[in-house]
C-alpha cells in the first residue's frame, strides 16, 4: 500500500483566482518560466505546490507607490 498523497492540480482559472490576477497573466508567467505547468491531455494544469512556491518566492506587490508629481503648469 502506497502512502503517496495525490498531486493536487489547478486549472488556469483557479490559479488566477488564487493569485488575484487574470488567466492571461498566469499564462505569461508560464511563458516567462516563472510558473511551471503540466500538460494533461489538451489542457495545462498547475500543481498546487508550484503555485504555493510561486507565491512564496515572488516579491510583494503591495509596496507603496511613489507620489505623482504635477508637471507642466
C-alpha positions, 0 to 999 in steps of 0.5 A, a space after each residue: 500500500 502506497 502512502 503517496 498523497 495525490 498531486 493536487 492540480 489547478 486549472 488556469 482559472 483557479 490559479 488566477 483566482 488564487 493569485 488575484 490576477 487574470 488567466 492571461 497573466 498566469 499564462 505569461 508567467 508560464 511563458 516567462 518560466 516563472 510558473 511551471 505547468 503540466 500538460 494533461 491531455 489538451 489542457 495545462 494544469 498547475 500543481 498546487 505546490 508550484 503555485 504555493 512556491 510561486 507565491 512564496 518566492 515572488 516579491 510583494 506587490 503591495 509596496 507603496 507607490 511613489 507620489 505623482 508629481 504635477 508637471 507642466 503648469 
